[in-house]
Amino acid sequence: MRYRNHQGRRLLHLLSAPVIWAVIIPLIFLDLFAELYHHICFPVYGLKRVRRADYIRIDRQRLSYLRFFDKVNCMYCGYANGFLAYASEIAARTEAYWCGIKHQQGGGFHAPKHHDAFIRYGDERAFRRRYDR
């Protein structure tokens, strides 16, 4: 809660709050569509479903030493960051099912962990060994 160390920015914090909170609307829509996709498509693909509770944790509002404003913000962040990690895992499992080829190296790209099992970019021989059956 570093914002507490910047009391001189209080007005800027208040002015930026609507921008932060407006993101909740697209997040909720994305959440609805991600759940539809997850529940309909994963069984079709034979993929193990992602456990939502492993990613979304909303618990800091129970801390008695936080102010109401802090509790509400903590709930928002717990949902937003947790949901984005959850949606990212759904996308990762989808990518592993439908693709399995690493991206070309370079450019500062940070490959996600699930790419470790992917075939090297441009390795046609490995691709054919793994997928041509």
N, CA and C atoms as a LAMMPS dump frame, in Angstrom:
ITEM: TIMESTEP
0
ITEM: NUMBER OF ATOMS
399
ITEM: BOX BOUNDS ff ff ff
-5.0000000000000000e+02 5.0000000000000000e+02
-5.0000000000000000e+02 5.0000000000000000e+02
-5.0000000000000000e+02 5.0000000000000000e+02
ITEM: ATOMS id mol type element x y z
1 1 1 N 0.831 -1.182 0
2 1 2 C 0 0 0
3 1 3 C 0.877 1.247 0
4 2 1 N 1.722 1.271 -1.002
5 2 2 C 2.674 2.378 -1.115
6 2 3 C 1.984 3.718 -1.324
7 3 1 N 0.741 3.706 -1.765
8 3 2 C 0.055 4.971 -2.004
9 3 3 C -0.016 5.796 -0.72
10 4 1 N -0.023 5.132 0.435
11 4 2 C -0.094 5.85 1.709
12 4 3 C 1.155 6.694 1.953
13 5 1 N 2.239 6.362 1.301
14 5 2 C 3.473 7.129 1.45
15 5 3 C 3.52 8.343 0.528
16 6 1 N 2.45 8.562 -0.22
17 6 2 C 2.415 9.66 -1.19
18 6 3 C 1.15 10.504 -0.984
19 7 1 N 1.017 11.058 0.193
20 7 2 C -0.166 11.852 0.519
21 7 3 C -0.33 13.065 -0.404
22 8 1 N 0.761 13.561 -0.957
23 8 2 C 0.698 14.705 -1.858
24 8 3 C 0.032 14.382 -3.187
25 9 1 N -0.186 13.13 -3.453
26 9 2 C -0.815 12.715 -4.711
27 9 3 C -2.301 12.369 -4.528
28 10 1 N -2.855 12.696 -3.412
29 10 2 C -4.24 12.299 -3.098
30 10 3 C -5.223 12.718 -4.199
31 11 1 N -5.124 13.928 -4.686
32 11 2 C -6.027 14.394 -5.734
33 11 3 C -5.84 13.564 -7.007
34 12 1 N -4.589 13.29 -7.369
35 12 2 C -4.324 12.473 -8.549
36 12 3 C -4.859 11.051 -8.365
37 13 1 N -4.734 10.53 -7.166
38 13 2 C -5.284 9.197 -6.881
39 13 3 C -6.794 9.194 -7.076
40 14 1 N -7.458 10.207 -6.568
41 14 2 C -8.918 10.295 -6.709
42 14 3 C -9.33 10.44 -8.174
43 15 1 N -8.569 11.222 -8.934
44 15 2 C -8.889 11.413 -10.345
45 15 3 C -8.64 10.145 -11.171
46 16 1 N -7.677 9.346 -10.758
47 16 2 C -7.39 8.121 -11.511
48 16 3 C -8.302 6.962 -11.121
49 17 1 N -8.969 7.048 -9.996
50 17 2 C -9.818 5.954 -9.513
51 17 3 C -10.887 5.519 -10.526
52 18 1 N -11.59 6.432 -11.182
53 18 2 C -12.596 5.975 -12.16
54 18 3 C -11.985 5.174 -13.315
55 19 1 N -10.759 5.503 -13.694
56 19 2 C -10.099 4.765 -14.769
57 19 3 C -9.824 3.333 -14.312
58 20 1 N -9.306 3.2 -13.1
59 20 2 C -9.026 1.876 -12.557
60 20 3 C -10.32 1.079 -12.437
61 21 1 N -11.327 1.682 -11.847
62 21 2 C -12.569 0.959 -11.581
63 21 3 C -13.373 0.67 -12.853
64 22 1 N -13.194 1.458 -13.894
65 22 2 C -13.91 1.193 -15.153
66 22 3 C -13.485 -0.134 -15.767
67 23 1 N -12.299 -0.592 -15.444
68 23 2 C -11.797 -1.857 -15.988
69 23 3 C -12.631 -3.04 -15.507
70 24 1 N -13.36 -2.884 -14.41
71 24 2 C -14.166 -3.986 -13.885
72 24 3 C -15.211 -4.438 -14.912
73 25 1 N -15.702 -3.531 -15.73
74 25 2 C -16.744 -3.883 -16.707
75 25 3 C -16.2 -4.851 -17.763
76 26 1 N -15.1 -4.529 -18.464
77 26 2 C -14.588 -5.518 -19.422
78 26 3 C -14.096 -6.795 -18.744
79 27 1 N -13.601 -6.687 -17.507
80 27 2 C -13.176 -7.898 -16.799
81 27 3 C -14.344 -8.85 -16.571
82 28 1 N -15.474 -8.308 -16.179
83 28 2 C -16.652 -9.153 -15.944
84 28 3 C -17.111 -9.797 -17.246
85 29 1 N -17.121 -9.041 -18.338
86 29 2 C -17.485 -9.629 -19.631
87 29 3 C -16.497 -10.705 -20.051
88 30 1 N -15.217 -10.429 -19.895
89 30 2 C -14.209 -11.43 -20.22
90 30 3 C -14.381 -12.662 -19.344
91 31 1 N -14.685 -12.462 -18.086
92 31 2 C -14.907 -13.57 -17.159
93 31 3 C -16.072 -14.434 -17.635
94 32 1 N -17.163 -13.809 -18.023
95 32 2 C -18.327 -14.574 -18.508
96 32 3 C -17.979 -15.395 -19.746
97 33 1 N -17.303 -14.781 -20.701
98 33 2 C -16.949 -15.497 -21.928
99 33 3 C -15.895 -16.575 -21.673
100 34 1 N -14.945 -16.281 -20.787
101 34 2 C -13.928 -17.283 -20.449
102 34 3 C -14.579 -18.501 -19.791
103 35 1 N -15.55 -18.262 -18.918
104 35 2 C -16.242 -19.38 -18.263
105 35 3 C -17.047 -20.192 -19.271
106 36 1 N -17.739 -19.51 -20.175
107 36 2 C -18.479 -20.238 -21.223
108 36 3 C -17.529 -21.103 -22.036
109 37 1 N -16.447 -20.518 -22.485
110 37 2 C -15.463 -21.251 -23.26
111 37 3 C -14.908 -22.427 -22.455
112 38 1 N -14.526 -22.151 -21.233
113 38 2 C -13.91 -23.142 -20.362
114 38 3 C -14.846 -24.335 -20.131
115 39 1 N -16.106 -24.062 -19.855
116 39 2 C -17.058 -25.134 -19.545
117 39 3 C -17.551 -25.875 -20.787
118 40 1 N -17.572 -25.221 -21.925
119 40 2 C -18.049 -25.874 -23.155
120 40 3 C -16.908 -26.572 -23.881
121 41 1 N -15.804 -25.895 -24.079
122 41 2 C -14.747 -26.416 -24.945
123 41 3 C -13.782 -27.376 -24.26
124 42 1 N -13.44 -27.153 -23.014
125 42 2 C -12.471 -28.035 -22.371
126 42 3 C -12.94 -29.493 -22.352
127 43 1 N -14.191 -29.773 -22.03
128 43 2 C -14.632 -31.171 -22.095
129 43 3 C -14.54 -31.745 -23.517
130 44 1 N -14.831 -30.931 -24.522
131 44 2 C -14.733 -31.381 -25.913
132 44 3 C -13.297 -31.752 -26.251
133 45 1 N -12.34 -30.95 -25.774
134 45 2 C -10.931 -31.185 -26.076
135 45 3 C -10.29 -32.224 -25.154
136 46 1 N -11.008 -32.618 -24.108
137 46 2 C -10.447 -33.567 -23.15
138 46 3 C -9.412 -32.927 -22.238
139 47 1 N -9.511 -31.616 -22.065
140 47 2 C -8.563 -30.894 -21.211
141 47 3 C -9.067 -30.835 -19.78
142 48 1 N -8.139 -30.927 -18.847
143 48 2 C -8.477 -30.796 -17.438
144 48 3 C -8.858 -29.347 -17.169
145 49 1 N -9.982 -29.16 -16.491
146 49 2 C -10.437 -27.811 -16.193
147 49 3 C -9.525 -27.142 -15.174
148 50 1 N -9.455 -25.84 -15.252
149 50 2 C -8.652 -25.031 -14.34
150 50 3 C -9.504 -24.731 -13.11
151 51 1 N -8.93 -24.938 -11.941
152 51 2 C -9.654 -24.67 -10.7
153 51 3 C -9.582 -23.187 -10.376
154 52 1 N -10.714 -22.519 -10.466
155 52 2 C -10.81 -21.08 -10.255
156 52 3 C -10.275 -20.667 -8.877
157 53 1 N -10.583 -21.453 -7.874
158 53 2 C -10.176 -21.123 -6.499
159 53 3 C -8.663 -21.135 -6.322
160 54 1 N -7.94 -21.772 -7.234
161 54 2 C -6.479 -21.763 -7.154
162 54 3 C -5.885 -20.441 -7.63
163 55 1 N -6.697 -19.588 -8.225
164 55 2 C -6.204 -18.338 -8.797
165 55 3 C -6.834 -17.093 -8.185
166 56 1 N -8.107 -17.155 -7.892
167 56 2 C -8.805 -15.967 -7.388
168 56 3 C -8.942 -16.093 -5.876
169 57 1 N -8.341 -15.147 -5.187
170 57 2 C -8.371 -15.158 -3.731
171 57 3 C -8.825 -13.79 -3.262
172 58 1 N -9.971 -13.731 -2.63
173 58 2 C -10.493 -12.476 -2.093
174 58 3 C -10.618 -12.685 -0.587
175 59 1 N -9.627 -12.194 0.153
176 59 2 C -9.618 -12.445 1.593
177 59 3 C -9.089 -11.286 2.431
178 60 1 N -8.397 -10.359 1.817
179 60 2 C -7.746 -9.302 2.601
180 60 3 C -8.73 -8.34 3.24
181 61 1 N -9.971 -8.314 2.766
182 61 2 C -10.972 -7.423 3.355
183 61 3 C -11.307 -7.818 4.795
184 62 1 N -10.895 -8.996 5.215
185 62 2 C -11.144 -9.438 6.595
186 62 3 C -10.121 -8.907 7.584
187 63 1 N -9.101 -8.248 7.092
188 63 2 C -8.079 -7.694 7.985
189 63 3 C -8.634 -6.456 8.687
190 64 1 N -8.71 -6.526 9.988
191 64 2 C -9.36 -5.455 10.756
192 64 3 C -8.591 -4.141 10.702
193 65 1 N -7.303 -4.171 10.441
194 65 2 C -6.507 -2.944 10.461
195 65 3 C -6.586 -2.145 9.165
196 66 1 N -7.293 -2.662 8.171
197 66 2 C -7.442 -1.907 6.925
198 66 3 C -8.666 -1.002 6.998
199 67 1 N -8.557 0.131 6.332
200 67 2 C -9.706 1.028 6.212
201 67 3 C -10.673 0.46 5.178
202 68 1 N -11.922 0.915 5.218
203 68 2 C -12.942 0.431 4.283
204 68 3 C -12.471 0.571 2.836
205 69 1 N -11.939 1.729 2.5
206 69 2 C -11.452 2.005 1.148
207 69 3 C -10.393 0.983 0.734
208 70 1 N -9.472 0.677 1.653
209 70 2 C -8.43 -0.304 1.371
210 70 3 C -9.026 -1.701 1.172
211 71 1 N -10.001 -2.048 1.971
212 71 2 C -10.635 -3.368 1.856
213 71 3 C -11.307 -3.54 0.495
214 72 1 N -12.016 -2.512 0.064
215 72 2 C -12.688 -2.57 -1.237
216 72 3 C -11.657 -2.688 -2.363
217 73 1 N -10.6 -1.906 -2.279
218 73 2 C -9.548 -1.986 -3.299
219 73 3 C -8.877 -3.348 -3.298
220 74 1 N -8.654 -3.898 -2.113
221 74 2 C -8.037 -5.227 -2.031
222 74 3 C -8.939 -6.298 -2.629
223 75 1 N -10.232 -6.164 -2.448
224 75 2 C -11.168 -7.112 -3.066
225 75 3 C -11.088 -7.014 -4.587
226 76 1 N -11.063 -5.785 -5.083
227 76 2 C -10.959 -5.561 -6.526
228 76 3 C -9.677 -6.183 -7.074
229 77 1 N -8.562 -5.922 -6.43
230 77 2 C -7.276 -6.447 -6.917
231 77 3 C -7.214 -7.963 -6.805
232 78 1 N -7.759 -8.512 -5.734
233 78 2 C -7.798 -9.967 -5.592
234 78 3 C -8.565 -10.611 -6.731
235 79 1 N -9.687 -9.994 -7.088
236 79 2 C -10.478 -10.515 -8.206
237 79 3 C -9.76 -10.278 -9.534
238 80 1 N -9.361 -9.047 -9.808
239 80 2 C -8.799 -8.697 -11.117
240 80 3 C -7.52 -9.473 -11.407
241 81 1 N -6.574 -9.451 -10.494
242 81 2 C -5.306 -10.145 -10.728
243 81 3 C -5.486 -11.655 -10.719
244 82 1 N -6.324 -12.139 -9.815
245 82 2 C -6.597 -13.573 -9.777
246 82 3 C -7.293 -14.048 -11.039
247 83 1 N -8.303 -13.289 -11.472
248 83 2 C -9.009 -13.687 -12.686
249 83 3 C -8.084 -13.671 -13.896
250 84 1 N -7.249 -12.657 -14.021
251 84 2 C -6.35 -12.597 -15.175
252 84 3 C -5.362 -13.761 -15.175
253 85 1 N -4.89 -14.166 -14.008
254 85 2 C -4.015 -15.343 -13.923
255 85 3 C -4.792 -16.607 -14.297
256 86 1 N -6.026 -16.695 -13.843
257 86 2 C -6.911 -17.825 -14.16
258 86 3 C -7.177 -17.891 -15.664
259 87 1 N -7.535 -16.759 -16.254
260 87 2 C -7.795 -16.71 -17.697
261 87 3 C -6.531 -17.031 -18.48
262 88 1 N -5.382 -16.586 -17.985
263 88 2 C -4.118 -16.886 -18.637
264 88 3 C -3.844 -18.393 -18.62
265 89 1 N -4.186 -19.056 -17.538
266 89 2 C -3.995 -20.511 -17.48
267 89 3 C -4.946 -21.231 -18.434
268 90 1 N -6.167 -20.749 -18.565
269 90 2 C -7.104 -21.313 -19.54
270 90 3 C -6.525 -21.156 -20.946
271 91 1 N -6.001 -19.967 -21.239
272 91 2 C -5.4 -19.723 -22.552
273 91 3 C -4.16 -20.587 -22.759
274 92 1 N -3.359 -20.774 -21.713
275 92 2 C -2.147 -21.592 -21.823
276 92 3 C -2.489 -23.041 -22.148
277 93 1 N -3.487 -23.588 -21.483
278 93 2 C -3.881 -24.975 -21.76
279 93 3 C -4.458 -25.101 -23.165
280 94 1 N -5.143 -24.066 -23.603
281 94 2 C -5.669 -24.06 -24.962
282 94 3 C -4.522 -24.027 -25.969
283 95 1 N -3.542 -23.17 -25.716
284 95 2 C -2.396 -23.059 -26.618
285 95 3 C -1.624 -24.377 -26.674
286 96 1 N -1.447 -25.018 -25.538
287 96 2 C -0.731 -26.296 -25.507
288 96 3 C -1.472 -27.361 -26.311
289 97 1 N -2.796 -27.294 -26.316
290 97 2 C -3.603 -28.266 -27.061
291 97 3 C -3.569 -27.981 -28.563
292 98 1 N -3.723 -26.715 -28.935
293 98 2 C -3.87 -26.361 -30.341
294 98 3 C -2.565 -26.031 -31.045
295 99 1 N -1.501 -25.766 -30.312
296 99 2 C -0.277 -25.333 -30.988
297 99 3 C 0.908 -26.203 -30.599
298 100 1 N 1.68 -25.82 -29.624
299 100 2 C 2.824 -26.609 -29.194
300 100 3 C 4.136 -26.266 -29.864
301 101 1 N 4.209 -25.115 -30.522
302 101 2 C 5.453 -24.668 -31.151
303 101 3 C 5.877 -23.369 -30.475
304 102 1 N 7.143 -23.307 -30.075
305 102 2 C 7.662 -22.097 -29.448
306 102 3 C 7.671 -20.947 -30.449
307 103 1 N 7.663 -19.745 -29.925
308 103 2 C 7.81 -18.561 -30.772
309 103 3 C 9.271 -18.391 -31.147
310 104 1 N 9.494 -17.634 -32.19
311 104 2 C 10.847 -17.32 -32.614
312 104 3 C 11.551 -16.541 -31.497
313 105 1 N 12.817 -16.81 -31.29
314 105 2 C 13.587 -16.162 -30.226
315 105 3 C 13.882 -14.707 -30.565
316 106 1 N 14.176 -13.943 -29.522
317 106 2 C 14.604 -12.565 -29.706
318 106 3 C 13.538 -11.552 -29.363
319 107 1 N 13.938 -10.312 -29.348
320 107 2 C 13.007 -9.222 -29.119
321 107 3 C 12.555 -9.055 -27.688
322 108 1 N 13.205 -9.716 -26.745
323 108 2 C 12.832 -9.565 -25.342
324 108 3 C 11.574 -10.313 -24.952
325 109 1 N 11.117 -11.224 -25.804
326 109 2 C 9.905 -11.997 -25.507
327 109 3 C 10.138 -12.904 -24.309
328 110 1 N 9.239 -12.879 -23.368
329 110 2 C 9.305 -13.729 -22.182
330 110 3 C 8.319 -14.878 -22.364
331 111 1 N 8.825 -15.997 -22.779
332 111 2 C 7.965 -17.153 -23.035
333 111 3 C 7.36 -17.659 -21.736
334 112 1 N 6.071 -17.982 -21.762
335 112 2 C 5.454 -18.55 -20.564
336 112 3 C 6.015 -19.936 -20.26
337 113 1 N 5.886 -20.367 -19.037
338 113 2 C 6.45 -21.631 -18.573
339 113 3 C 5.95 -22.819 -19.398
340 114 1 N 4.686 -22.776 -19.825
341 114 2 C 4.154 -23.934 -20.553
342 114 3 C 4.817 -24.114 -21.924
343 115 1 N 5.538 -23.12 -22.394
344 115 2 C 6.254 -23.248 -23.667
345 115 3 C 7.472 -24.156 -23.551
346 116 1 N 7.884 -24.463 -22.318
347 116 2 C 9.05 -25.336 -22.134
348 116 3 C 8.869 -26.677 -22.847
349 117 1 N 7.645 -27.172 -22.897
350 117 2 C 7.371 -28.469 -23.52
351 117 3 C 7.09 -28.348 -25.021
352 118 1 N 7.105 -27.151 -25.545
353 118 2 C 6.798 -26.941 -26.955
354 118 3 C 8.017 -27.274 -27.821
355 119 1 N 7.744 -27.515 -29.079
356 119 2 C 8.795 -27.78 -30.062
357 119 3 C 9.462 -26.46 -30.432
358 120 1 N 10.768 -26.52 -30.642
359 120 2 C 11.53 -25.341 -31.024
360 120 3 C 11.008 -24.774 -32.341
361 121 1 N 10.985 -23.469 -32.433
362 121 2 C 10.551 -22.767 -33.645
363 121 3 C 11.404 -23.217 -34.827
364 122 1 N 10.764 -23.629 -35.907
365 122 2 C 11.464 -24.027 -37.126
366 122 3 C 11.977 -25.456 -37.141
367 123 1 N 11.744 -26.229 -36.088
368 123 2 C 12.232 -27.609 -36.026
369 123 3 C 11.202 -28.549 -36.657
370 124 1 N 11.245 -28.624 -37.988
371 124 2 C 10.269 -29.419 -38.721
372 124 3 C 10.372 -30.902 -38.37
373 125 1 N 11.572 -31.392 -38.205
374 125 2 C 11.758 -32.815 -37.895
375 125 3 C 11.069 -33.18 -36.573
376 126 1 N 11.284 -32.378 -35.549
377 126 2 C 10.645 -32.633 -34.256
378 126 3 C 9.13 -32.52 -34.379
379 127 1 N 8.67 -31.554 -35.17
380 127 2 C 7.23 -31.379 -35.386
381 127 3 C 6.634 -32.641 -36.006
382 128 1 N 7.266 -33.145 -37.055
383 128 2 C 6.75 -34.331 -37.744
384 128 3 C 6.795 -35.554 -36.839
385 129 1 N 7.887 -35.703 -36.057
386 129 2 C 7.986 -36.845 -35.126
387 129 3 C 6.853 -36.828 -34.112
388 130 1 N 6.534 -35.632 -33.618
389 130 2 C 5.531 -35.536 -32.567
390 130 3 C 4.092 -35.594 -33.094
391 131 1 N 3.852 -35.003 -34.253
392 131 2 C 2.46 -34.819 -34.684
393 131 3 C 2.042 -35.582 -35.934
394 132 1 N 2.944 -36.067 -36.733
395 132 2 C 2.548 -36.808 -37.931
396 132 3 C 2.432 -38.296 -37.599
397 133 1 N 1.233 -38.715 -37.363
398 133 2 C 0.998 -40.127 -37.004
399 133 3 C -0.058 -40.714 -37.878
